[in-house]
Amino acid sequence: MCYLVAKNIDDVGCVALRTTHGKHLSEFKRRIEEKVGYEEIQLVTISRPSAYGEYEPYRFVNTKEEFASIVEKMQGSL
């Protein structure tokens, strides 16, 4: 188990999706990066949210669709 975390580099907090490592995760991450780019949004995979305070507060979501939708809205949220 791991968490895919997305953070706008200029904002406080992030969105996180509980998932598992594997090809499906790297493909999902790649699709999101193709849509939002690399300039504003940081996508990282972490093992334990409690170990990464720099991303707090976490907003946990339950589905890939919800995660992708929120990340797309994060872009340009300045």
PDB file with one MODEL, atoms N, CA, C and O in Angstrom:
MODEL        1
ATOM      1  N   MET A   1       0.836  -1.176   0.000  1.00  0.00           N
ATOM      2  CA  MET A   1       0.000   0.000   0.000  1.00  0.00           C
ATOM      3  C   MET A   1       0.884   1.244   0.000  1.00  0.00           C
ATOM      4  O   MET A   1       1.967   1.263   0.584  1.00  0.00           O
ATOM      5  N   CYS A   2       0.386   2.283  -0.676  1.00  0.00           N
ATOM      6  CA  CYS A   2       1.065   3.572  -0.720  1.00  0.00           C
ATOM      7  C   CYS A   2       0.004   4.641  -0.970  1.00  0.00           C
ATOM      8  O   CYS A   2      -1.185   4.349  -1.102  1.00  0.00           O
ATOM      9  N   TYR A   3       0.465   5.869  -1.030  1.00  0.00           N
ATOM     10  CA  TYR A   3      -0.426   6.990  -1.310  1.00  0.00           C
ATOM     11  C   TYR A   3       0.157   7.803  -2.450  1.00  0.00           C
ATOM     12  O   TYR A   3       1.342   8.135  -2.455  1.00  0.00           O
ATOM     13  N   LEU A   4      -0.687   8.114  -3.406  1.00  0.00           N
ATOM     14  CA  LEU A   4      -0.309   9.054  -4.455  1.00  0.00           C
ATOM     15  C   LEU A   4      -0.769  10.418  -3.981  1.00  0.00           C
ATOM     16  O   LEU A   4      -1.946  10.616  -3.679  1.00  0.00           O
ATOM     17  N   VAL A   5       0.164  11.360  -3.916  1.00  0.00           N
ATOM     18  CA  VAL A   5      -0.103  12.686  -3.377  1.00  0.00           C
ATOM     19  C   VAL A   5       0.108  13.720  -4.472  1.00  0.00           C
ATOM     20  O   VAL A   5       1.081  13.659  -5.223  1.00  0.00           O
ATOM     21  N   ALA A   6      -0.819  14.673  -4.551  1.00  0.00           N
ATOM     22  CA  ALA A   6      -0.694  15.785  -5.489  1.00  0.00           C
ATOM     23  C   ALA A   6      -0.745  17.081  -4.703  1.00  0.00           C
ATOM     24  O   ALA A   6      -1.621  17.279  -3.860  1.00  0.00           O
ATOM     25  N   LYS A   7       0.211  17.967  -4.990  1.00  0.00           N
ATOM     26  CA  LYS A   7       0.292  19.239  -4.286  1.00  0.00           C
ATOM     27  C   LYS A   7       0.620  20.354  -5.267  1.00  0.00           C
ATOM     28  O   LYS A   7       1.541  20.240  -6.076  1.00  0.00           O
ATOM     29  N   ASN A   8      -0.140  21.421  -5.182  1.00  0.00           N
ATOM     30  CA  ASN A   8       0.223  22.635  -5.906  1.00  0.00           C
ATOM     31  C   ASN A   8       1.380  23.241  -5.127  1.00  0.00           C
ATOM     32  O   ASN A   8       1.259  23.477  -3.925  1.00  0.00           O
ATOM     33  N   ILE A   9       2.484  23.491  -5.786  1.00  0.00           N
ATOM     34  CA  ILE A   9       3.702  23.902  -5.079  1.00  0.00           C
ATOM     35  C   ILE A   9       3.555  25.227  -4.341  1.00  0.00           C
ATOM     36  O   ILE A   9       4.349  25.516  -3.446  1.00  0.00           O
ATOM     37  N   ASP A  10       2.565  26.035  -4.692  1.00  0.00           N
ATOM     38  CA  ASP A  10       2.377  27.326  -4.047  1.00  0.00           C
ATOM     39  C   ASP A  10       1.263  27.332  -3.005  1.00  0.00           C
ATOM     40  O   ASP A  10       1.003  28.363  -2.385  1.00  0.00           O
ATOM     41  N   ASP A  11       0.607  26.197  -2.809  1.00  0.00           N
ATOM     42  CA  ASP A  11      -0.505  26.111  -1.868  1.00  0.00           C
ATOM     43  C   ASP A  11      -0.139  25.250  -0.668  1.00  0.00           C
ATOM     44  O   ASP A  11       0.842  24.506  -0.695  1.00  0.00           O
ATOM     45  N   VAL A  12      -0.941  25.363   0.384  1.00  0.00           N
ATOM     46  CA  VAL A  12      -0.801  24.526   1.568  1.00  0.00           C
ATOM     47  C   VAL A  12      -1.745  23.348   1.412  1.00  0.00           C
ATOM     48  O   VAL A  12      -2.875  23.512   0.952  1.00  0.00           O
ATOM     49  N   GLY A  13      -1.286  22.159   1.794  1.00  0.00           N
ATOM     50  CA  GLY A  13      -2.132  20.981   1.735  1.00  0.00           C
ATOM     51  C   GLY A  13      -2.010  20.241   0.421  1.00  0.00           C
ATOM     52  O   GLY A  13      -1.359  20.695  -0.520  1.00  0.00           O
ATOM     53  N   CYS A  14      -2.656  19.088   0.386  1.00  0.00           N
ATOM     54  CA  CYS A  14      -2.585  18.241  -0.802  1.00  0.00           C
ATOM     55  C   CYS A  14      -3.808  17.335  -0.869  1.00  0.00           C
ATOM     56  O   CYS A  14      -4.643  17.313   0.036  1.00  0.00           O
ATOM     57  N   VAL A  15      -3.889  16.602  -1.949  1.00  0.00           N
ATOM     58  CA  VAL A  15      -4.904  15.569  -2.103  1.00  0.00           C
ATOM     59  C   VAL A  15      -4.157  14.239  -2.177  1.00  0.00           C
ATOM     60  O   VAL A  15      -3.088  14.156  -2.781  1.00  0.00           O
ATOM     61  N   ALA A  16      -4.727  13.194  -1.557  1.00  0.00           N
ATOM     62  CA  ALA A  16      -4.042  11.905  -1.489  1.00  0.00           C
ATOM     63  C   ALA A  16      -5.007  10.762  -1.804  1.00  0.00           C
ATOM     64  O   ALA A  16      -6.170  10.773  -1.399  1.00  0.00           O
ATOM     65  N   LEU A  17      -4.492   9.787  -2.531  1.00  0.00           N
ATOM     66  CA  LEU A  17      -5.252   8.603  -2.908  1.00  0.00           C
ATOM     67  C   LEU A  17      -4.512   7.370  -2.418  1.00  0.00           C
ATOM     68  O   LEU A  17      -3.344   7.171  -2.753  1.00  0.00           O
ATOM     69  N   ARG A  18      -5.176   6.550  -1.636  1.00  0.00           N
ATOM     70  CA  ARG A  18      -4.578   5.288  -1.184  1.00  0.00           C
ATOM     71  C   ARG A  18      -4.618   4.298  -2.341  1.00  0.00           C
ATOM     72  O   ARG A  18      -5.666   4.095  -2.954  1.00  0.00           O
ATOM     73  N   THR A  19      -3.487   3.686  -2.636  1.00  0.00           N
ATOM     74  CA  THR A  19      -3.390   2.807  -3.789  1.00  0.00           C
ATOM     75  C   THR A  19      -2.303   1.755  -3.552  1.00  0.00           C
ATOM     76  O   THR A  19      -1.847   1.581  -2.422  1.00  0.00           O
ATOM     77  N   THR A  20      -1.898   1.074  -4.583  1.00  0.00           N
ATOM     78  CA  THR A  20      -0.810   0.106  -4.502  1.00  0.00           C
ATOM     79  C   THR A  20       0.198   0.408  -5.598  1.00  0.00           C
ATOM     80  O   THR A  20      -0.134   0.994  -6.628  1.00  0.00           O
ATOM     81  N   HIS A  21       1.437  -0.004  -5.354  1.00  0.00           N
ATOM     82  CA  HIS A  21       2.487   0.177  -6.349  1.00  0.00           C
ATOM     83  C   HIS A  21       2.214  -0.708  -7.558  1.00  0.00           C
ATOM     84  O   HIS A  21       1.522  -1.721  -7.454  1.00  0.00           O
ATOM     85  N   GLY A  22       2.755  -0.326  -8.682  1.00  0.00           N
ATOM     86  CA  GLY A  22       2.645  -1.165  -9.871  1.00  0.00           C
ATOM     87  C   GLY A  22       2.493  -0.351 -11.132  1.00  0.00           C
ATOM     88  O   GLY A  22       2.483   0.880 -11.118  1.00  0.00           O
ATOM     89  N   LYS A  23       2.377  -1.075 -12.209  1.00  0.00           N
ATOM     90  CA  LYS A  23       2.278  -0.448 -13.529  1.00  0.00           C
ATOM     91  C   LYS A  23       1.062   0.464 -13.628  1.00  0.00           C
ATOM     92  O   LYS A  23       1.134   1.537 -14.227  1.00  0.00           O
ATOM     93  N   HIS A  24      -0.059   0.036 -13.038  1.00  0.00           N
ATOM     94  CA  HIS A  24      -1.286   0.837 -13.092  1.00  0.00           C
ATOM     95  C   HIS A  24      -1.069   2.206 -12.451  1.00  0.00           C
ATOM     96  O   HIS A  24      -1.611   3.203 -12.926  1.00  0.00           O
ATOM     97  N   LEU A  25      -0.284   2.261 -11.379  1.00  0.00           N
ATOM     98  CA  LEU A  25      -0.018   3.528 -10.701  1.00  0.00           C
ATOM     99  C   LEU A  25       0.858   4.439 -11.559  1.00  0.00           C
ATOM    100  O   LEU A  25       0.579   5.630 -11.689  1.00  0.00           O
ATOM    101  N   SER A  26       1.907   3.884 -12.138  1.00  0.00           N
ATOM    102  CA  SER A  26       2.785   4.719 -12.969  1.00  0.00           C
ATOM    103  C   SER A  26       2.052   5.232 -14.207  1.00  0.00           C
ATOM    104  O   SER A  26       2.283   6.363 -14.634  1.00  0.00           O
ATOM    105  N   GLU A  27       1.182   4.424 -14.783  1.00  0.00           N
ATOM    106  CA  GLU A  27       0.402   4.869 -15.946  1.00  0.00           C
ATOM    107  C   GLU A  27      -0.593   5.957 -15.555  1.00  0.00           C
ATOM    108  O   GLU A  27      -0.767   6.937 -16.280  1.00  0.00           O
ATOM    109  N   PHE A  28      -1.242   5.783 -14.411  1.00  0.00           N
ATOM    110  CA  PHE A  28      -2.196   6.784 -13.924  1.00  0.00           C
ATOM    111  C   PHE A  28      -1.486   8.112 -13.660  1.00  0.00           C
ATOM    112  O   PHE A  28      -1.970   9.172 -14.056  1.00  0.00           O
ATOM    113  N   LYS A  29      -0.339   8.045 -12.990  1.00  0.00           N
ATOM    114  CA  LYS A  29       0.447   9.241 -12.705  1.00  0.00           C
ATOM    115  C   LYS A  29       0.886   9.924 -13.996  1.00  0.00           C
ATOM    116  O   LYS A  29       0.821  11.149 -14.099  1.00  0.00           O
ATOM    117  N   ARG A  30       1.323   9.162 -14.960  1.00  0.00           N
ATOM    118  CA  ARG A  30       1.766   9.706 -16.244  1.00  0.00           C
ATOM    119  C   ARG A  30       0.614  10.422 -16.963  1.00  0.00           C
ATOM    120  O   ARG A  30       0.813  11.496 -17.530  1.00  0.00           O
ATOM    121  N   ARG A  31      -0.578   9.835 -16.940  1.00  0.00           N
ATOM    122  CA  ARG A  31      -1.735  10.470 -17.595  1.00  0.00           C
ATOM    123  C   ARG A  31      -2.058  11.820 -16.952  1.00  0.00           C
ATOM    124  O   ARG A  31      -2.372  12.787 -17.647  1.00  0.00           O
ATOM    125  N   ILE A  32      -1.979  11.876 -15.631  1.00  0.00           N
ATOM    126  CA  ILE A  32      -2.250  13.137 -14.944  1.00  0.00           C
ATOM    127  C   ILE A  32      -1.181  14.169 -15.295  1.00  0.00           C
ATOM    128  O   ILE A  32      -1.499  15.327 -15.564  1.00  0.00           O
ATOM    129  N   GLU A  33       0.075  13.752 -15.294  1.00  0.00           N
ATOM    130  CA  GLU A  33       1.159  14.684 -15.628  1.00  0.00           C
ATOM    131  C   GLU A  33       1.029  15.210 -17.048  1.00  0.00           C
ATOM    132  O   GLU A  33       1.384  16.359 -17.311  1.00  0.00           O
ATOM    133  N   GLU A  34       0.531  14.400 -17.962  1.00  0.00           N
ATOM    134  CA  GLU A  34       0.314  14.860 -19.331  1.00  0.00           C
ATOM    135  C   GLU A  34      -0.739  15.966 -19.375  1.00  0.00           C
ATOM    136  O   GLU A  34      -0.655  16.874 -20.202  1.00  0.00           O
ATOM    137  N   LYS A  35      -1.732  15.889 -18.483  1.00  0.00           N
ATOM    138  CA  LYS A  35      -2.795  16.887 -18.461  1.00  0.00           C
ATOM    139  C   LYS A  35      -2.385  18.170 -17.752  1.00  0.00           C
ATOM    140  O   LYS A  35      -2.689  19.266 -18.225  1.00  0.00           O
ATOM    141  N   VAL A  36      -1.695  18.042 -16.619  1.00  0.00           N
ATOM    142  CA  VAL A  36      -1.419  19.229 -15.804  1.00  0.00           C
ATOM    143  C   VAL A  36       0.013  19.731 -15.908  1.00  0.00           C
ATOM    144  O   VAL A  36       0.315  20.831 -15.445  1.00  0.00           O
ATOM    145  N   GLY A  37       0.886  18.956 -16.500  1.00  0.00           N
ATOM    146  CA  GLY A  37       2.274  19.369 -16.635  1.00  0.00           C
ATOM    147  C   GLY A  37       3.062  19.181 -15.353  1.00  0.00           C
ATOM    148  O   GLY A  37       2.642  18.472 -14.439  1.00  0.00           O
ATOM    149  N   TYR A  38       4.223  19.839 -15.307  1.00  0.00           N
ATOM    150  CA  TYR A  38       5.142  19.673 -14.188  1.00  0.00           C
ATOM    151  C   TYR A  38       5.434  20.984 -13.468  1.00  0.00           C
ATOM    152  O   TYR A  38       6.136  20.991 -12.457  1.00  0.00           O
ATOM    153  N   GLU A  39       4.908  22.079 -13.972  1.00  0.00           N
ATOM    154  CA  GLU A  39       5.259  23.398 -13.449  1.00  0.00           C
ATOM    155  C   GLU A  39       4.653  23.681 -12.068  1.00  0.00           C
ATOM    156  O   GLU A  39       5.361  24.118 -11.161  1.00  0.00           O
ATOM    157  N   GLU A  40       3.361  23.436 -11.906  1.00  0.00           N
ATOM    158  CA  GLU A  40       2.663  23.817 -10.675  1.00  0.00           C
ATOM    159  C   GLU A  40       2.364  22.648  -9.752  1.00  0.00           C
ATOM    160  O   GLU A  40       2.367  22.803  -8.531  1.00  0.00           O
ATOM    161  N   ILE A  41       2.109  21.493 -10.319  1.00  0.00           N
ATOM    162  CA  ILE A  41       1.639  20.351  -9.540  1.00  0.00           C
ATOM    163  C   ILE A  41       2.763  19.340  -9.337  1.00  0.00           C
ATOM    164  O   ILE A  41       3.425  18.915 -10.283  1.00  0.00           O
ATOM    165  N   GLN A  42       2.955  18.972  -8.079  1.00  0.00           N
ATOM    166  CA  GLN A  42       3.940  17.952  -7.726  1.00  0.00           C
ATOM    167  C   GLN A  42       3.181  16.657  -7.420  1.00  0.00           C
ATOM    168  O   GLN A  42       2.283  16.650  -6.579  1.00  0.00           O
ATOM    169  N   LEU A  43       3.537  15.576  -8.093  1.00  0.00           N
ATOM    170  CA  LEU A  43       2.960  14.260  -7.824  1.00  0.00           C
ATOM    171  C   LEU A  43       4.042  13.374  -7.234  1.00  0.00           C
ATOM    172  O   LEU A  43       5.102  13.190  -7.832  1.00  0.00           O
ATOM    173  N   VAL A  44       3.767  12.824  -6.050  1.00  0.00           N
ATOM    174  CA  VAL A  44       4.719  11.943  -5.391  1.00  0.00           C
ATOM    175  C   VAL A  44       3.990  10.742  -4.822  1.00  0.00           C
ATOM    176  O   VAL A  44       2.790  10.796  -4.551  1.00  0.00           O
ATOM    177  N   THR A  45       4.725   9.663  -4.646  1.00  0.00           N
ATOM    178  CA  THR A  45       4.200   8.470  -4.001  1.00  0.00           C
ATOM    179  C   THR A  45       4.895   8.343  -2.656  1.00  0.00           C
ATOM    180  O   THR A  45       6.123   8.370  -2.574  1.00  0.00           O
ATOM    181  N   ILE A  46       4.098   8.205  -1.602  1.00  0.00           N
ATOM    182  CA  ILE A  46       4.657   8.099  -0.255  1.00  0.00           C
ATOM    183  C   ILE A  46       4.112   6.854   0.435  1.00  0.00           C
ATOM    184  O   ILE A  46       3.088   6.304   0.029  1.00  0.00           O
ATOM    185  N   SER A  47       4.801   6.420   1.468  1.00  0.00           N
ATOM    186  CA  SER A  47       4.378   5.225   2.185  1.00  0.00           C
ATOM    187  C   SER A  47       3.434   5.535   3.349  1.00  0.00           C
ATOM    188  O   SER A  47       2.467   4.808   3.577  1.00  0.00           O
ATOM    189  N   ARG A  48       3.714   6.605   4.076  1.00  0.00           N
ATOM    190  CA  ARG A  48       2.901   6.964   5.241  1.00  0.00           C
ATOM    191  C   ARG A  48       2.714   8.471   5.302  1.00  0.00           C
ATOM    192  O   ARG A  48       3.696   9.205   5.409  1.00  0.00           O
ATOM    193  N   PRO A  49       1.483   8.948   5.238  1.00  0.00           N
ATOM    194  CA  PRO A  49       1.251  10.383   5.330  1.00  0.00           C
ATOM    195  C   PRO A  49       1.815  11.003   6.607  1.00  0.00           C
ATOM    196  O   PRO A  49       2.286  12.140   6.582  1.00  0.00           O
ATOM    197  N   SER A  50       1.773  10.286   7.702  1.00  0.00           N
ATOM    198  CA  SER A  50       2.264  10.841   8.968  1.00  0.00           C
ATOM    199  C   SER A  50       3.763  11.134   8.930  1.00  0.00           C
ATOM    200  O   SER A  50       4.259  11.910   9.748  1.00  0.00           O
ATOM    201  N   ALA A  51       4.476  10.536   8.010  1.00  0.00           N
ATOM    202  CA  ALA A  51       5.921  10.755   7.889  1.00  0.00           C
ATOM    203  C   ALA A  51       6.267  11.954   7.002  1.00  0.00           C
ATOM    204  O   ALA A  51       7.433  12.336   6.904  1.00  0.00           O
ATOM    205  N   TYR A  52       5.266  12.545   6.363  1.00  0.00           N
ATOM    206  CA  TYR A  52       5.501  13.637   5.417  1.00  0.00           C
ATOM    207  C   TYR A  52       4.651  14.850   5.784  1.00  0.00           C
ATOM    208  O   TYR A  52       3.665  15.162   5.116  1.00  0.00           O
ATOM    209  N   GLY A  53       5.046  15.515   6.843  1.00  0.00           N
ATOM    210  CA  GLY A  53       4.307  16.677   7.326  1.00  0.00           C
ATOM    211  C   GLY A  53       4.283  17.843   6.363  1.00  0.00           C
ATOM    212  O   GLY A  53       3.395  18.692   6.438  1.00  0.00           O
ATOM    213  N   GLU A  54       5.249  17.897   5.454  1.00  0.00           N
ATOM    214  CA  GLU A  54       5.295  19.026   4.516  1.00  0.00           C
ATOM    215  C   GLU A  54       4.103  19.063   3.563  1.00  0.00           C
ATOM    216  O   GLU A  54       3.860  20.085   2.922  1.00  0.00           O
ATOM    217  N   TYR A  55       3.351  17.954   3.461  1.00  0.00           N
ATOM    218  CA  TYR A  55       2.188  17.928   2.572  1.00  0.00           C
ATOM    219  C   TYR A  55       0.875  18.188   3.317  1.00  0.00           C
ATOM    220  O   TYR A  55      -0.177  18.276   2.683  1.00  0.00           O
ATOM    221  N   GLU A  56       0.913  18.309   4.621  1.00  0.00           N
ATOM    222  CA  GLU A  56      -0.303  18.500   5.413  1.00  0.00           C
ATOM    223  C   GLU A  56      -0.942  19.845   5.141  1.00  0.00           C
ATOM    224  O   GLU A  56      -0.244  20.789   4.770  1.00  0.00           O
ATOM    225  N   PRO A  57      -2.244  19.962   5.312  1.00  0.00           N
ATOM    226  CA  PRO A  57      -3.184  18.897   5.632  1.00  0.00           C
ATOM    227  C   PRO A  57      -3.508  18.050   4.398  1.00  0.00           C
ATOM    228  O   PRO A  57      -3.498  18.536   3.267  1.00  0.00           O
ATOM    229  N   TYR A  58      -3.788  16.793   4.644  1.00  0.00           N
ATOM    230  CA  TYR A  58      -4.131  15.854   3.580  1.00  0.00           C
ATOM    231  C   TYR A  58      -5.638  15.855   3.352  1.00  0.00           C
ATOM    232  O   TYR A  58      -6.424  15.904   4.299  1.00  0.00           O
ATOM    233  N   ARG A  59      -6.015  15.802   2.117  1.00  0.00           N
ATOM    234  CA  ARG A  59      -7.420  15.590   1.753  1.00  0.00           C
ATOM    235  C   ARG A  59      -7.462  14.226   1.066  1.00  0.00           C
ATOM    236  O   ARG A  59      -7.012  14.088  -0.071  1.00  0.00           O
ATOM    237  N   PHE A  60      -7.997  13.230   1.748  1.00  0.00           N
ATOM    238  CA  PHE A  60      -8.020  11.872   1.217  1.00  0.00           C
ATOM    239  C   PHE A  60      -9.258  11.669   0.349  1.00  0.00           C
ATOM    240  O   PHE A  60     -10.363  12.074   0.710  1.00  0.00           O
ATOM    241  N   VAL A  61      -9.052  11.040  -0.789  1.00  0.00           N
ATOM    242  CA  VAL A  61     -10.149  10.718  -1.700  1.00  0.00           C
ATOM    243  C   VAL A  61     -10.185   9.211  -1.901  1.00  0.00           C
ATOM    244  O   VAL A  61      -9.227   8.506  -1.581  1.00  0.00           O
ATOM    245  N   ASN A  62     -11.308   8.722  -2.438  1.00  0.00           N
ATOM    246  CA  ASN A  62     -11.512   7.276  -2.535  1.00  0.00           C
ATOM    247  C   ASN A  62     -11.341   6.688  -3.926  1.00  0.00           C
ATOM    248  O   ASN A  62     -11.156   5.479  -4.064  1.00  0.00           O
ATOM    249  N   THR A  63     -11.401   7.523  -4.963  1.00  0.00           N
ATOM    250  CA  THR A  63     -11.339   6.979  -6.321  1.00  0.00           C
ATOM    251  C   THR A  63     -10.330   7.724  -7.175  1.00  0.00           C
ATOM    252  O   THR A  63      -9.991   8.876  -6.903  1.00  0.00           O
ATOM    253  N   LYS A  64      -9.861   7.054  -8.200  1.00  0.00           N
ATOM    254  CA  LYS A  64      -8.941   7.676  -9.156  1.00  0.00           C
ATOM    255  C   LYS A  64      -9.612   8.839  -9.869  1.00  0.00           C
ATOM    256  O   LYS A  64      -8.979   9.860 -10.140  1.00  0.00           O
ATOM    257  N   GLU A  65     -10.885   8.681 -10.170  1.00  0.00           N
ATOM    258  CA  GLU A  65     -11.615   9.731 -10.879  1.00  0.00           C
ATOM    259  C   GLU A  65     -11.698  11.004 -10.041  1.00  0.00           C
ATOM    260  O   GLU A  65     -11.494  12.107 -10.549  1.00  0.00           O
ATOM    261  N   GLU A  66     -11.996  10.843  -8.771  1.00  0.00           N
ATOM    262  CA  GLU A  66     -12.076  11.994  -7.875  1.00  0.00           C
ATOM    263  C   GLU A  66     -10.701  12.657  -7.739  1.00  0.00           C
ATOM    264  O   GLU A  66     -10.596  13.883  -7.767  1.00  0.00           O
ATOM    265  N   PHE A  67      -9.665  11.854  -7.595  1.00  0.00           N
ATOM    266  CA  PHE A  67      -8.299  12.367  -7.491  1.00  0.00           C
ATOM    267  C   PHE A  67      -7.949  13.180  -8.733  1.00  0.00           C
ATOM    268  O   PHE A  67      -7.494  14.319  -8.621  1.00  0.00           O
ATOM    269  N   ALA A  68      -8.158  12.603  -9.912  1.00  0.00           N
ATOM    270  CA  ALA A  68      -7.816  13.274 -11.165  1.00  0.00           C
ATOM    271  C   ALA A  68      -8.587  14.585 -11.323  1.00  0.00           C
ATOM    272  O   ALA A  68      -8.026  15.590 -11.760  1.00  0.00           O
ATOM    273  N   SER A  69      -9.858  14.575 -10.970  1.00  0.00           N
ATOM    274  CA  SER A  69     -10.678  15.777 -11.088  1.00  0.00           C
ATOM    275  C   SER A  69     -10.161  16.895 -10.190  1.00  0.00           C
ATOM    276  O   SER A  69     -10.074  18.046 -10.620  1.00  0.00           O
ATOM    277  N   ILE A  70      -9.821  16.570  -8.965  1.00  0.00           N
ATOM    278  CA  ILE A  70      -9.317  17.578  -8.031  1.00  0.00           C
ATOM    279  C   ILE A  70      -7.962  18.106  -8.483  1.00  0.00           C
ATOM    280  O   ILE A  70      -7.705  19.307  -8.407  1.00  0.00           O
ATOM    281  N   VAL A  71      -7.097  17.217  -8.952  1.00  0.00           N
ATOM    282  CA  VAL A  71      -5.768  17.646  -9.397  1.00  0.00           C
ATOM    283  C   VAL A  71      -5.875  18.599 -10.579  1.00  0.00           C
ATOM    284  O   VAL A  71      -5.157  19.597 -10.632  1.00  0.00           O
ATOM    285  N   GLU A  72      -6.749  18.311 -11.517  1.00  0.00           N
ATOM    286  CA  GLU A  72      -6.923  19.200 -12.663  1.00  0.00           C
ATOM    287  C   GLU A  72      -7.383  20.579 -12.211  1.00  0.00           C
ATOM    288  O   GLU A  72      -6.980  21.583 -12.798  1.00  0.00           O
ATOM    289  N   LYS A  73      -8.221  20.647 -11.174  1.00  0.00           N
ATOM    290  CA  LYS A  73      -8.693  21.929 -10.661  1.00  0.00           C
ATOM    291  C   LYS A  73      -7.623  22.665  -9.865  1.00  0.00           C
ATOM    292  O   LYS A  73      -7.677  23.888  -9.733  1.00  0.00           O
ATOM    293  N   MET A  74      -6.646  21.925  -9.333  1.00  0.00           N
ATOM    294  CA  MET A  74      -5.557  22.537  -8.570  1.00  0.00           C
ATOM    295  C   MET A  74      -4.671  23.390  -9.457  1.00  0.00           C
ATOM    296  O   MET A  74      -4.083  24.367  -8.994  1.00  0.00           O
ATOM    297  N   GLN A  75      -4.573  23.037 -10.697  1.00  0.00           N
ATOM    298  CA  GLN A  75      -3.719  23.764 -11.619  1.00  0.00           C
ATOM    299  C   GLN A  75      -4.265  25.166 -11.807  1.00  0.00           C
ATOM    300  O   GLN A  75      -5.447  25.349 -12.101  1.00  0.00           O
ATOM    301  N   GLY A  76      -3.411  26.142 -11.640  1.00  0.00           N
ATOM    302  CA  GLY A  76      -3.839  27.518 -11.813  1.00  0.00           C
ATOM    303  C   GLY A  76      -4.693  28.058 -10.693  1.00  0.00           C
ATOM    304  O   GLY A  76      -5.399  29.051 -10.869  1.00  0.00           O
ATOM    305  N   SER A  77      -4.636  27.405  -9.524  1.00  0.00           N
ATOM    306  CA  SER A  77      -5.479  27.841  -8.415  1.00  0.00           C
ATOM    307  C   SER A  77      -4.904  29.033  -7.671  1.00  0.00           C
ATOM    308  O   SER A  77      -5.428  29.423  -6.628  1.00  0.00           O
ATOM    309  N   LEU A  78      -3.839  29.613  -8.192  1.00  0.00           N
ATOM    310  CA  LEU A  78      -3.230  30.771  -7.531  1.00  0.00           C
ATOM    311  C   LEU A  78      -4.090  31.995  -7.663  1.00  0.00           C
ATOM    312  O   LEU A  78      -3.727  33.061  -7.164  1.00  0.00           O
TER     313      LEU A  78
ENDMDL
END
